[in-house]
Amino acid sequence: AVVSTQSTGVVDWWNELPRDVRVARPATVGRHTIAHYYQSRHCPFCDGVSDGLCSCYADSQKVAVLTESGLGYLTSQLQSVYRICVDCVGAEGPMHSCVNTSCPVLYKRVRLEGRVREKDAVKGDVFKLFNW
């Protein structure tokens, strides 16, 4: 609708405009990303795609080697990123003091830290699963 201040009052025009109906959503307990709501089809040990337990599960030694080598690989990547961050922030400053949101290394570091935590949790589950 075109507003003509001579024939129609602005308030009347405003009141005639269609409104979106907004429904209040209940507050969630924690903040999650969309990936939190989807179950992964990847094996936590060998990263293969399966609908249930992967065939690698039957060989406990293979699971232990895959888990430990995956954790070692991620940890070495994370150490490389830490060295880059130390060079940028300085050896004296803590790495969490980085506030450069345009730095791809910051996002890589955060992503790797999350993956290392996940892999470490899987390692703990493996030890419980096989009673090691």
Phi and psi in radians as a Rosetta constraint file:
Dihedral C 1 N 2 CA 2 C 2 CIRCULARHARMONIC -1.563 0.35
Dihedral N 2 CA 2 C 2 N 3 CIRCULARHARMONIC 2.322 0.35
Dihedral C 2 N 3 CA 3 C 3 CIRCULARHARMONIC -1.512 0.35
Dihedral N 3 CA 3 C 3 N 4 CIRCULARHARMONIC 2.129 0.35
Dihedral C 3 N 4 CA 4 C 4 CIRCULARHARMONIC -2.081 0.35
Dihedral N 4 CA 4 C 4 N 5 CIRCULARHARMONIC 1.960 0.35
Dihedral C 4 N 5 CA 5 C 5 CIRCULARHARMONIC -1.199 0.35
Dihedral N 5 CA 5 C 5 N 6 CIRCULARHARMONIC -0.273 0.35
Dihedral C 5 N 6 CA 6 C 6 CIRCULARHARMONIC -1.396 0.35
Dihedral N 6 CA 6 C 6 N 7 CIRCULARHARMONIC -0.704 0.35
Dihedral C 6 N 7 CA 7 C 7 CIRCULARHARMONIC -1.674 0.35
Dihedral N 7 CA 7 C 7 N 8 CIRCULARHARMONIC -0.510 0.35
Dihedral C 7 N 8 CA 8 C 8 CIRCULARHARMONIC -2.277 0.35
Dihedral N 8 CA 8 C 8 N 9 CIRCULARHARMONIC 2.398 0.35
Dihedral C 8 N 9 CA 9 C 9 CIRCULARHARMONIC -1.265 0.35
Dihedral N 9 CA 9 C 9 N 10 CIRCULARHARMONIC 2.543 0.35
Dihedral C 9 N 10 CA 10 C 10 CIRCULARHARMONIC -1.072 0.35
Dihedral N 10 CA 10 C 10 N 11 CIRCULARHARMONIC -0.650 0.35
Dihedral C 10 N 11 CA 11 C 11 CIRCULARHARMONIC -1.148 0.35
Dihedral N 11 CA 11 C 11 N 12 CIRCULARHARMONIC -0.715 0.35
Dihedral C 11 N 12 CA 12 C 12 CIRCULARHARMONIC -1.117 0.35
Dihedral N 12 CA 12 C 12 N 13 CIRCULARHARMONIC -0.751 0.35
Dihedral C 12 N 13 CA 13 C 13 CIRCULARHARMONIC -1.073 0.35
Dihedral N 13 CA 13 C 13 N 14 CIRCULARHARMONIC -0.776 0.35
Dihedral C 13 N 14 CA 14 C 14 CIRCULARHARMONIC -1.058 0.35
Dihedral N 14 CA 14 C 14 N 15 CIRCULARHARMONIC -0.712 0.35
Dihedral C 14 N 15 CA 15 C 15 CIRCULARHARMONIC -1.221 0.35
Dihedral N 15 CA 15 C 15 N 16 CIRCULARHARMONIC -0.425 0.35
Dihedral C 15 N 16 CA 16 C 16 CIRCULARHARMONIC -1.453 0.35
Dihedral N 16 CA 16 C 16 N 17 CIRCULARHARMONIC -0.275 0.35
Dihedral C 16 N 17 CA 17 C 17 CIRCULARHARMONIC -1.121 0.35
Dihedral N 17 CA 17 C 17 N 18 CIRCULARHARMONIC 2.451 0.35
Dihedral C 17 N 18 CA 18 C 18 CIRCULARHARMONIC -1.186 0.35
Dihedral N 18 CA 18 C 18 N 19 CIRCULARHARMONIC 2.547 0.35
Dihedral C 18 N 19 CA 19 C 19 CIRCULARHARMONIC -2.029 0.35
Dihedral N 19 CA 19 C 19 N 20 CIRCULARHARMONIC 2.528 0.35
Dihedral C 19 N 20 CA 20 C 20 CIRCULARHARMONIC -1.398 0.35
Dihedral N 20 CA 20 C 20 N 21 CIRCULARHARMONIC 2.434 0.35
Dihedral C 20 N 21 CA 21 C 21 CIRCULARHARMONIC -1.589 0.35
Dihedral N 21 CA 21 C 21 N 22 CIRCULARHARMONIC 2.139 0.35
Dihedral C 21 N 22 CA 22 C 22 CIRCULARHARMONIC -1.909 0.35
Dihedral N 22 CA 22 C 22 N 23 CIRCULARHARMONIC 2.300 0.35
Dihedral C 22 N 23 CA 23 C 23 CIRCULARHARMONIC -1.842 0.35
Dihedral N 23 CA 23 C 23 N 24 CIRCULARHARMONIC 2.287 0.35
Dihedral C 23 N 24 CA 24 C 24 CIRCULARHARMONIC -1.251 0.35
Dihedral N 24 CA 24 C 24 N 25 CIRCULARHARMONIC 2.262 0.35
Dihedral C 24 N 25 CA 25 C 25 CIRCULARHARMONIC -1.671 0.35
Dihedral N 25 CA 25 C 25 N 26 CIRCULARHARMONIC 2.529 0.35
Dihedral C 25 N 26 CA 26 C 26 CIRCULARHARMONIC -1.165 0.35
Dihedral N 26 CA 26 C 26 N 27 CIRCULARHARMONIC 2.528 0.35
Dihedral C 26 N 27 CA 27 C 27 CIRCULARHARMONIC -1.217 0.35
Dihedral N 27 CA 27 C 27 N 28 CIRCULARHARMONIC 2.417 0.35
Dihedral C 27 N 28 CA 28 C 28 CIRCULARHARMONIC -1.526 0.35
Dihedral N 28 CA 28 C 28 N 29 CIRCULARHARMONIC 2.683 0.35
Dihedral C 28 N 29 CA 29 C 29 CIRCULARHARMONIC -1.208 0.35
Dihedral N 29 CA 29 C 29 N 30 CIRCULARHARMONIC -0.809 0.35
Dihedral C 29 N 30 CA 30 C 30 CIRCULARHARMONIC -2.198 0.35
Dihedral N 30 CA 30 C 30 N 31 CIRCULARHARMONIC 2.827 0.35
Dihedral C 30 N 31 CA 31 C 31 CIRCULARHARMONIC -1.629 0.35
Dihedral N 31 CA 31 C 31 N 32 CIRCULARHARMONIC 2.283 0.35
Dihedral C 31 N 32 CA 32 C 32 CIRCULARHARMONIC -2.286 0.35
Dihedral N 32 CA 32 C 32 N 33 CIRCULARHARMONIC 2.691 0.35
Dihedral C 32 N 33 CA 33 C 33 CIRCULARHARMONIC -1.528 0.35
Dihedral N 33 CA 33 C 33 N 34 CIRCULARHARMONIC 2.967 0.35
Dihedral C 33 N 34 CA 34 C 34 CIRCULARHARMONIC -1.111 0.35
Dihedral N 34 CA 34 C 34 N 35 CIRCULARHARMONIC -0.540 0.35
Dihedral C 34 N 35 CA 35 C 35 CIRCULARHARMONIC -1.092 0.35
Dihedral N 35 CA 35 C 35 N 36 CIRCULARHARMONIC -0.420 0.35
Dihedral C 35 N 36 CA 36 C 36 CIRCULARHARMONIC -1.111 0.35
Dihedral N 36 CA 36 C 36 N 37 CIRCULARHARMONIC -0.504 0.35
Dihedral C 36 N 37 CA 37 C 37 CIRCULARHARMONIC -1.573 0.35
Dihedral N 37 CA 37 C 37 N 38 CIRCULARHARMONIC -0.068 0.35
Dihedral C 37 N 38 CA 38 C 38 CIRCULARHARMONIC -1.955 0.35
Dihedral N 38 CA 38 C 38 N 39 CIRCULARHARMONIC 2.377 0.35
Dihedral C 38 N 39 CA 39 C 39 CIRCULARHARMONIC -1.478 0.35
Dihedral N 39 CA 39 C 39 N 40 CIRCULARHARMONIC 2.302 0.35
Dihedral C 39 N 40 CA 40 C 40 CIRCULARHARMONIC -1.304 0.35
Dihedral N 40 CA 40 C 40 N 41 CIRCULARHARMONIC 2.505 0.35
Dihedral C 40 N 41 CA 41 C 41 CIRCULARHARMONIC -1.719 0.35
Dihedral N 41 CA 41 C 41 N 42 CIRCULARHARMONIC 0.115 0.35
Dihedral C 41 N 42 CA 42 C 42 CIRCULARHARMONIC -1.571 0.35
Dihedral N 42 CA 42 C 42 N 43 CIRCULARHARMONIC 2.441 0.35
Dihedral C 42 N 43 CA 43 C 43 CIRCULARHARMONIC -1.178 0.35
Dihedral N 43 CA 43 C 43 N 44 CIRCULARHARMONIC 2.290 0.35
Dihedral C 43 N 44 CA 44 C 44 CIRCULARHARMONIC -1.218 0.35
Dihedral N 44 CA 44 C 44 N 45 CIRCULARHARMONIC -0.232 0.35
Dihedral C 44 N 45 CA 45 C 45 CIRCULARHARMONIC -1.666 0.35
Dihedral N 45 CA 45 C 45 N 46 CIRCULARHARMONIC -0.964 0.35
Dihedral C 45 N 46 CA 46 C 46 CIRCULARHARMONIC -1.860 0.35
Dihedral N 46 CA 46 C 46 N 47 CIRCULARHARMONIC -0.069 0.35
Dihedral C 46 N 47 CA 47 C 47 CIRCULARHARMONIC 1.178 0.35
Dihedral N 47 CA 47 C 47 N 48 CIRCULARHARMONIC 0.287 0.35
Dihedral C 47 N 48 CA 48 C 48 CIRCULARHARMONIC -1.369 0.35
Dihedral N 48 CA 48 C 48 N 49 CIRCULARHARMONIC 2.760 0.35
Dihedral C 48 N 49 CA 49 C 49 CIRCULARHARMONIC -1.592 0.35
Dihedral N 49 CA 49 C 49 N 50 CIRCULARHARMONIC 2.261 0.35
Dihedral C 49 N 50 CA 50 C 50 CIRCULARHARMONIC -2.661 0.35
Dihedral N 50 CA 50 C 50 N 51 CIRCULARHARMONIC 2.794 0.35
Dihedral C 50 N 51 CA 51 C 51 CIRCULARHARMONIC -1.552 0.35
Dihedral N 51 CA 51 C 51 N 52 CIRCULARHARMONIC -0.270 0.35
Dihedral C 51 N 52 CA 52 C 52 CIRCULARHARMONIC -2.488 0.35
Dihedral N 52 CA 52 C 52 N 53 CIRCULARHARMONIC -2.372 0.35
Dihedral C 52 N 53 CA 53 C 53 CIRCULARHARMONIC -1.311 0.35
Dihedral N 53 CA 53 C 53 N 54 CIRCULARHARMONIC 2.384 0.35
Dihedral C 53 N 54 CA 54 C 54 CIRCULARHARMONIC -1.283 0.35
Dihedral N 54 CA 54 C 54 N 55 CIRCULARHARMONIC 2.752 0.35
Dihedral C 54 N 55 CA 55 C 55 CIRCULARHARMONIC -1.180 0.35
Dihedral N 55 CA 55 C 55 N 56 CIRCULARHARMONIC -0.380 0.35
Dihedral C 55 N 56 CA 56 C 56 CIRCULARHARMONIC -1.176 0.35
Dihedral N 56 CA 56 C 56 N 57 CIRCULARHARMONIC -0.314 0.35
Dihedral C 56 N 57 CA 57 C 57 CIRCULARHARMONIC -1.087 0.35
Dihedral N 57 CA 57 C 57 N 58 CIRCULARHARMONIC -0.490 0.35
Dihedral C 57 N 58 CA 58 C 58 CIRCULARHARMONIC -1.217 0.35
Dihedral N 58 CA 58 C 58 N 59 CIRCULARHARMONIC -0.435 0.35
Dihedral C 58 N 59 CA 59 C 59 CIRCULARHARMONIC -1.829 0.35
Dihedral N 59 CA 59 C 59 N 60 CIRCULARHARMONIC 1.747 0.35
Dihedral C 59 N 60 CA 60 C 60 CIRCULARHARMONIC -1.130 0.35
Dihedral N 60 CA 60 C 60 N 61 CIRCULARHARMONIC -0.583 0.35
Dihedral C 60 N 61 CA 61 C 61 CIRCULARHARMONIC -1.184 0.35
Dihedral N 61 CA 61 C 61 N 62 CIRCULARHARMONIC -0.681 0.35
Dihedral C 61 N 62 CA 62 C 62 CIRCULARHARMONIC -1.127 0.35
Dihedral N 62 CA 62 C 62 N 63 CIRCULARHARMONIC -0.731 0.35
Dihedral C 62 N 63 CA 63 C 63 CIRCULARHARMONIC -1.072 0.35
Dihedral N 63 CA 63 C 63 N 64 CIRCULARHARMONIC -0.757 0.35
Dihedral C 63 N 64 CA 64 C 64 CIRCULARHARMONIC -1.110 0.35
Dihedral N 64 CA 64 C 64 N 65 CIRCULARHARMONIC -0.766 0.35
Dihedral C 64 N 65 CA 65 C 65 CIRCULARHARMONIC -1.155 0.35
Dihedral N 65 CA 65 C 65 N 66 CIRCULARHARMONIC -0.786 0.35
Dihedral C 65 N 66 CA 66 C 66 CIRCULARHARMONIC -1.080 0.35
Dihedral N 66 CA 66 C 66 N 67 CIRCULARHARMONIC -0.754 0.35
Dihedral C 66 N 67 CA 67 C 67 CIRCULARHARMONIC -1.144 0.35
Dihedral N 67 CA 67 C 67 N 68 CIRCULARHARMONIC -0.828 0.35
Dihedral C 67 N 68 CA 68 C 68 CIRCULARHARMONIC -1.180 0.35
Dihedral N 68 CA 68 C 68 N 69 CIRCULARHARMONIC -0.703 0.35
Dihedral C 68 N 69 CA 69 C 69 CIRCULARHARMONIC -1.218 0.35
Dihedral N 69 CA 69 C 69 N 70 CIRCULARHARMONIC -0.642 0.35
Dihedral C 69 N 70 CA 70 C 70 CIRCULARHARMONIC -1.119 0.35
Dihedral N 70 CA 70 C 70 N 71 CIRCULARHARMONIC -0.724 0.35
Dihedral C 70 N 71 CA 71 C 71 CIRCULARHARMONIC -1.167 0.35
Dihedral N 71 CA 71 C 71 N 72 CIRCULARHARMONIC -0.699 0.35
Dihedral C 71 N 72 CA 72 C 72 CIRCULARHARMONIC -1.121 0.35
Dihedral N 72 CA 72 C 72 N 73 CIRCULARHARMONIC -0.713 0.35
Dihedral C 72 N 73 CA 73 C 73 CIRCULARHARMONIC -1.104 0.35
Dihedral N 73 CA 73 C 73 N 74 CIRCULARHARMONIC -0.830 0.35
Dihedral C 73 N 74 CA 74 C 74 CIRCULARHARMONIC -1.107 0.35
Dihedral N 74 CA 74 C 74 N 75 CIRCULARHARMONIC -0.686 0.35
Dihedral C 74 N 75 CA 75 C 75 CIRCULARHARMONIC -1.136 0.35
Dihedral N 75 CA 75 C 75 N 76 CIRCULARHARMONIC -0.694 0.35
Dihedral C 75 N 76 CA 76 C 76 CIRCULARHARMONIC -1.183 0.35
Dihedral N 76 CA 76 C 76 N 77 CIRCULARHARMONIC -0.657 0.35
Dihedral C 76 N 77 CA 77 C 77 CIRCULARHARMONIC -1.093 0.35
Dihedral N 77 CA 77 C 77 N 78 CIRCULARHARMONIC -0.738 0.35
Dihedral C 77 N 78 CA 78 C 78 CIRCULARHARMONIC -1.132 0.35
Dihedral N 78 CA 78 C 78 N 79 CIRCULARHARMONIC -0.683 0.35
Dihedral C 78 N 79 CA 79 C 79 CIRCULARHARMONIC -1.104 0.35
Dihedral N 79 CA 79 C 79 N 80 CIRCULARHARMONIC -0.659 0.35
Dihedral C 79 N 80 CA 80 C 80 CIRCULARHARMONIC -1.111 0.35
Dihedral N 80 CA 80 C 80 N 81 CIRCULARHARMONIC -0.724 0.35
Dihedral C 80 N 81 CA 81 C 81 CIRCULARHARMONIC -1.186 0.35
Dihedral N 81 CA 81 C 81 N 82 CIRCULARHARMONIC -0.663 0.35
Dihedral C 81 N 82 CA 82 C 82 CIRCULARHARMONIC -1.056 0.35
Dihedral N 82 CA 82 C 82 N 83 CIRCULARHARMONIC -0.701 0.35
Dihedral C 82 N 83 CA 83 C 83 CIRCULARHARMONIC -1.085 0.35
Dihedral N 83 CA 83 C 83 N 84 CIRCULARHARMONIC -0.696 0.35
Dihedral C 83 N 84 CA 84 C 84 CIRCULARHARMONIC -1.117 0.35
Dihedral N 84 CA 84 C 84 N 85 CIRCULARHARMONIC -0.754 0.35
Dihedral C 84 N 85 CA 85 C 85 CIRCULARHARMONIC -1.139 0.35
Dihedral N 85 CA 85 C 85 N 86 CIRCULARHARMONIC -0.689 0.35
Dihedral C 85 N 86 CA 86 C 86 CIRCULARHARMONIC -1.123 0.35
Dihedral N 86 CA 86 C 86 N 87 CIRCULARHARMONIC -0.699 0.35
Dihedral C 86 N 87 CA 87 C 87 CIRCULARHARMONIC -1.105 0.35
Dihedral N 87 CA 87 C 87 N 88 CIRCULARHARMONIC -0.632 0.35
Dihedral C 87 N 88 CA 88 C 88 CIRCULARHARMONIC -1.379 0.35
Dihedral N 88 CA 88 C 88 N 89 CIRCULARHARMONIC -0.899 0.35
Dihedral C 88 N 89 CA 89 C 89 CIRCULARHARMONIC -1.341 0.35
Dihedral N 89 CA 89 C 89 N 90 CIRCULARHARMONIC -0.584 0.35
Dihedral C 89 N 90 CA 90 C 90 CIRCULARHARMONIC 1.925 0.35
Dihedral N 90 CA 90 C 90 N 91 CIRCULARHARMONIC 2.587 0.35
Dihedral C 90 N 91 CA 91 C 91 CIRCULARHARMONIC -1.136 0.35
Dihedral N 91 CA 91 C 91 N 92 CIRCULARHARMONIC -0.437 0.35
Dihedral C 91 N 92 CA 92 C 92 CIRCULARHARMONIC -1.407 0.35
Dihedral N 92 CA 92 C 92 N 93 CIRCULARHARMONIC -0.562 0.35
Dihedral C 92 N 93 CA 93 C 93 CIRCULARHARMONIC -1.519 0.35
Dihedral N 93 CA 93 C 93 N 94 CIRCULARHARMONIC 2.598 0.35
Dihedral C 93 N 94 CA 94 C 94 CIRCULARHARMONIC -1.253 0.35
Dihedral N 94 CA 94 C 94 N 95 CIRCULARHARMONIC 2.599 0.35
Dihedral C 94 N 95 CA 95 C 95 CIRCULARHARMONIC -1.197 0.35
Dihedral N 95 CA 95 C 95 N 96 CIRCULARHARMONIC -0.427 0.35
Dihedral C 95 N 96 CA 96 C 96 CIRCULARHARMONIC -1.305 0.35
Dihedral N 96 CA 96 C 96 N 97 CIRCULARHARMONIC -0.056 0.35
Dihedral C 96 N 97 CA 97 C 97 CIRCULARHARMONIC -1.432 0.35
Dihedral N 97 CA 97 C 97 N 98 CIRCULARHARMONIC -0.063 0.35
Dihedral C 97 N 98 CA 98 C 98 CIRCULARHARMONIC -1.197 0.35
Dihedral N 98 CA 98 C 98 N 99 CIRCULARHARMONIC 2.210 0.35
Dihedral C 98 N 99 CA 99 C 99 CIRCULARHARMONIC -2.142 0.35
Dihedral N 99 CA 99 C 99 N 100 CIRCULARHARMONIC 0.202 0.35
Dihedral C 99 N 100 CA 100 C 100 CIRCULARHARMONIC -1.402 0.35
Dihedral N 100 CA 100 C 100 N 101 CIRCULARHARMONIC 1.625 0.35
Dihedral C 100 N 101 CA 101 C 101 CIRCULARHARMONIC -1.272 0.35
Dihedral N 101 CA 101 C 101 N 102 CIRCULARHARMONIC -0.148 0.35
Dihedral C 101 N 102 CA 102 C 102 CIRCULARHARMONIC -1.640 0.35
Dihedral N 102 CA 102 C 102 N 103 CIRCULARHARMONIC 0.026 0.35
Dihedral C 102 N 103 CA 103 C 103 CIRCULARHARMONIC -1.466 0.35
Dihedral N 103 CA 103 C 103 N 104 CIRCULARHARMONIC 2.082 0.35
Dihedral C 103 N 104 CA 104 C 104 CIRCULARHARMONIC -1.193 0.35
Dihedral N 104 CA 104 C 104 N 105 CIRCULARHARMONIC -0.412 0.35
Dihedral C 104 N 105 CA 105 C 105 CIRCULARHARMONIC -1.196 0.35
Dihedral N 105 CA 105 C 105 N 106 CIRCULARHARMONIC -0.638 0.35
Dihedral C 105 N 106 CA 106 C 106 CIRCULARHARMONIC -1.039 0.35
Dihedral N 106 CA 106 C 106 N 107 CIRCULARHARMONIC -0.806 0.35
Dihedral C 106 N 107 CA 107 C 107 CIRCULARHARMONIC -1.204 0.35
Dihedral N 107 CA 107 C 107 N 108 CIRCULARHARMONIC -0.640 0.35
Dihedral C 107 N 108 CA 108 C 108 CIRCULARHARMONIC -1.121 0.35
Dihedral N 108 CA 108 C 108 N 109 CIRCULARHARMONIC -0.730 0.35
Dihedral C 108 N 109 CA 109 C 109 CIRCULARHARMONIC -1.080 0.35
Dihedral N 109 CA 109 C 109 N 110 CIRCULARHARMONIC -0.815 0.35
Dihedral C 109 N 110 CA 110 C 110 CIRCULARHARMONIC -1.105 0.35
Dihedral N 110 CA 110 C 110 N 111 CIRCULARHARMONIC -0.742 0.35
Dihedral C 110 N 111 CA 111 C 111 CIRCULARHARMONIC -1.115 0.35
Dihedral N 111 CA 111 C 111 N 112 CIRCULARHARMONIC -0.767 0.35
Dihedral C 111 N 112 CA 112 C 112 CIRCULARHARMONIC -1.151 0.35
Dihedral N 112 CA 112 C 112 N 113 CIRCULARHARMONIC -0.676 0.35
Dihedral C 112 N 113 CA 113 C 113 CIRCULARHARMONIC -1.054 0.35
Dihedral N 113 CA 113 C 113 N 114 CIRCULARHARMONIC -0.704 0.35
Dihedral C 113 N 114 CA 114 C 114 CIRCULARHARMONIC -1.149 0.35
Dihedral N 114 CA 114 C 114 N 115 CIRCULARHARMONIC -0.730 0.35
Dihedral C 114 N 115 CA 115 C 115 CIRCULARHARMONIC -1.161 0.35
Dihedral N 115 CA 115 C 115 N 116 CIRCULARHARMONIC -0.646 0.35
Dihedral C 115 N 116 CA 116 C 116 CIRCULARHARMONIC -1.144 0.35
Dihedral N 116 CA 116 C 116 N 117 CIRCULARHARMONIC -0.734 0.35
Dihedral C 116 N 117 CA 117 C 117 CIRCULARHARMONIC -1.069 0.35
Dihedral N 117 CA 117 C 117 N 118 CIRCULARHARMONIC -0.745 0.35
Dihedral C 117 N 118 CA 118 C 118 CIRCULARHARMONIC -1.111 0.35
Dihedral N 118 CA 118 C 118 N 119 CIRCULARHARMONIC -0.804 0.35
Dihedral C 118 N 119 CA 119 C 119 CIRCULARHARMONIC -1.138 0.35
Dihedral N 119 CA 119 C 119 N 120 CIRCULARHARMONIC -0.617 0.35
Dihedral C 119 N 120 CA 120 C 120 CIRCULARHARMONIC -1.152 0.35
Dihedral N 120 CA 120 C 120 N 121 CIRCULARHARMONIC -0.668 0.35
Dihedral C 120 N 121 CA 121 C 121 CIRCULARHARMONIC -1.157 0.35
Dihedral N 121 CA 121 C 121 N 122 CIRCULARHARMONIC -0.694 0.35
Dihedral C 121 N 122 CA 122 C 122 CIRCULARHARMONIC -1.089 0.35
Dihedral N 122 CA 122 C 122 N 123 CIRCULARHARMONIC -0.711 0.35
Dihedral C 122 N 123 CA 123 C 123 CIRCULARHARMONIC -1.052 0.35
Dihedral N 123 CA 123 C 123 N 124 CIRCULARHARMONIC -0.743 0.35
Dihedral C 123 N 124 CA 124 C 124 CIRCULARHARMONIC -1.089 0.35
Dihedral N 124 CA 124 C 124 N 125 CIRCULARHARMONIC -0.679 0.35
Dihedral C 124 N 125 CA 125 C 125 CIRCULARHARMONIC -1.152 0.35
Dihedral N 125 CA 125 C 125 N 126 CIRCULARHARMONIC -0.659 0.35
Dihedral C 125 N 126 CA 126 C 126 CIRCULARHARMONIC -1.092 0.35
Dihedral N 126 CA 126 C 126 N 127 CIRCULARHARMONIC -0.778 0.35
Dihedral C 126 N 127 CA 127 C 127 CIRCULARHARMONIC -1.095 0.35
Dihedral N 127 CA 127 C 127 N 128 CIRCULARHARMONIC -0.674 0.35
Dihedral C 127 N 128 CA 128 C 128 CIRCULARHARMONIC -1.207 0.35
Dihedral N 128 CA 128 C 128 N 129 CIRCULARHARMONIC -0.726 0.35
Dihedral C 128 N 129 CA 129 C 129 CIRCULARHARMONIC -1.087 0.35
Dihedral N 129 CA 129 C 129 N 130 CIRCULARHARMONIC -0.760 0.35
Dihedral C 129 N 130 CA 130 C 130 CIRCULARHARMONIC -1.742 0.35
Dihedral N 130 CA 130 C 130 N 131 CIRCULARHARMONIC 0.186 0.35
Dihedral C 130 N 131 CA 131 C 131 CIRCULARHARMONIC 0.921 0.35
Dihedral N 131 CA 131 C 131 N 132 CIRCULARHARMONIC 0.866 0.35
